[in-house]
Amino acid sequence: MPSIGNELKKLATPGRAKTNVWFFKTGKGQDGEGDSFLGVSVPATRRVAKKFTHLPLEELSTSLESKFHEHRLCALLVLVEKFKKADEKERKEIFDFYLSKTKFVNNWDLVDLSADKIVGEYLFDKEKKSLYALAKSDSLWERRIAIVSTFALIRRGELKDTFKISRILLGDSHDLIYKACGWMLREAGKRDKNALVQFLEAHKSKMPRTMLRYAIEKFSPQERAHFMAK
């Protein structure tokens, strides 16, 4: 009987697995400590995911809780596909399921390929309290889920939560949060540059350099020099 694990196993390549162990920083004390890889590309994992969109949430738990990175990624991609086709009741179930499993959404790519498409999309027209709870979490990955989820809001022209959550995360201690905030600020600036400039002028002296560099990436050389001078 076909399963996510069996399908991914057929596509595994030891060379890619070895590269991913290095790329995703799986050593002791690193962000992805202890993660295991089969060596399956993201496009190939997407193709496998499309075969399993019929799986109920309880069956997806096995893959989402797997030690193998690609199993977890595939399960998340299945959730994204299910969410796209779901009615409101089913979307709420997927949203709740996702938030109950955030300890397994535990690397930057897993967050970035799923958070905005599930959490952000679900919360767009709803109260955002859960988003702010994630932003204040002790979990690095939950904090990244919070800011990356706002990408769904940005795409619809709703920018205030991106700025508010970025403000909460100004004092964060992790480079992966700086990068994610800078990325979302940059995206918000594409929709409203004046709003981004106001945010930067108010907070540039406190912003981590990495966050600031990402946020102003699309600015002119003169504008970048102005903000980097702080």
HELIX and SHEET records of a PDB file:
HELIX    1   1 ILE A    4  LEU A   11  1                                   8    
HELIX    2   2 PRO A   14  PHE A   23  1                                  10    
HELIX    3   3 VAL A   42  LYS A   50  1                                   9    
HELIX    4   4 LEU A   57  LEU A   64  1                                   8    
HELIX    5   5 HIS A   69  LYS A   85  1                                  17    
HELIX    6   6 GLU A   88  SER A  100  1                                  13    
HELIX    7   7 THR A  102  PHE A  104  5                                   3    
HELIX    8   8 TRP A  108  ASP A  112  1                                   5    
HELIX    9   9 ALA A  115  ALA A  115  1                                   1    
HELIX   10  10 ASP A  116  GLY A  120  3                                   5    
HELIX   11  11 GLU A  121  LEU A  123  1                                   3    
HELIX   12  12 LYS A  129  ALA A  135  1                                   7    
HELIX   13  13 LEU A  140  ARG A  155  1                                  16    
HELIX   14  14 LYS A  160  ILE A  168  1                                   9    
HELIX   15  15 LEU A  169  GLY A  171  5                                   3    
HELIX   16  16 ASP A  175  ARG A  191  1                                  17    
HELIX   17  17 LYS A  193  HIS A  203  1                                  11    
HELIX   18  18 ARG A  209  ALA A  215  1                                   7    
HELIX   19  19 PRO A  221  ALA A  229  1                                   9    
END                                                                             
